Amino acid sequence: MQVIRQKSKSSLFLIELLIVIAFFSVAAVVCVRLFVEARLLSASGRDLSGAMAVAQSAAECFKSAKGDPALAAGVFGSALDSEGDVFLLLNGEPAVTAELSPGSLGDTAEMLFFFDDGLRPAAGEGSFRLLISVSMENGLSVADISVSSGEEPVFSIRAASAPAGVGEAAI
């Protein structure tokens, strides 16, 4: 009879060990899932923060250019690259910011800048796109600025500026 009790004790120990292993396996799966979700949330926050910085920089360049789309593209290009040779699509046509002259675009324009994963300027298609659509509304030059990743919008902002010479006093 003693032999039977030892077998039941060892089988009970094995069942208990299997339950503990199952419990820790489930806990490990939950922890891994939480870490993955935290990483995705962190990446999303990083993208939003970078997109906000790029869009705000574009808005400030637009305002400092007094709403002139060509000058704004040149200023923004210089802010992105010390040479100012940033590639963009201007009204659907390839262009380089250093080649634009102030006033050359008139009152309306659509500028598309490309950025890589780190939100650094990219020549051609990148992970992020900055679209600046400039139009005239009620005597103001208005820019709708949006940053998107693929087809998904990340951040957008609207900026307005009085065109050069409007509201300025003669000296």
C-alpha positions, 0 to 999 in steps of 0.5 A: 500500500505504501507504493500506491501512496507515493505514486499518488503523491508524485502524480499530485505534484506533477498536476500541481507543477502543470498548473503552475506552468500554465499560470505562468504561461498565461501571465507571460502572454499577457505581459508580452501583449501589454509590452507590444501595445505600449510600443505601438502607443509610443510609436503613435505618440512619437509620430504625432509629436513629430508631425506637430513639430513639422506642421507648426514649423511649416505654419511659422514659415508661411506666416513669416513669408507673409503668405507668399507660397513660393517664399514660404516653400523656400524658407521651409526648405532652408529650415529643413536643409542648410542648402535649401535644396528640399524636393517637393511636388509643387502643384503636382510637378517636381520642384526644389525649394531653392529654385523658387522665387518669391511671388512666382506662384501667385496666390494659390498653390499646393505643395507636397513635401516628403519625409522618412520615418524619422521625419527628415526630408526625403527625396521622392516618396517617404513614409510621411507627407506634408501637404500645404494648400494655399488659397485666398480667403477674405483678403487673407492668404490661408494655408491648410497644412496636414501631415499624413502617414500613407493615407492616414492623417496624423496632424493638421493645422490652419494658418493665415497671413495678410499678404505682403503690403496689406496692413503695413504703414508706409515709412 
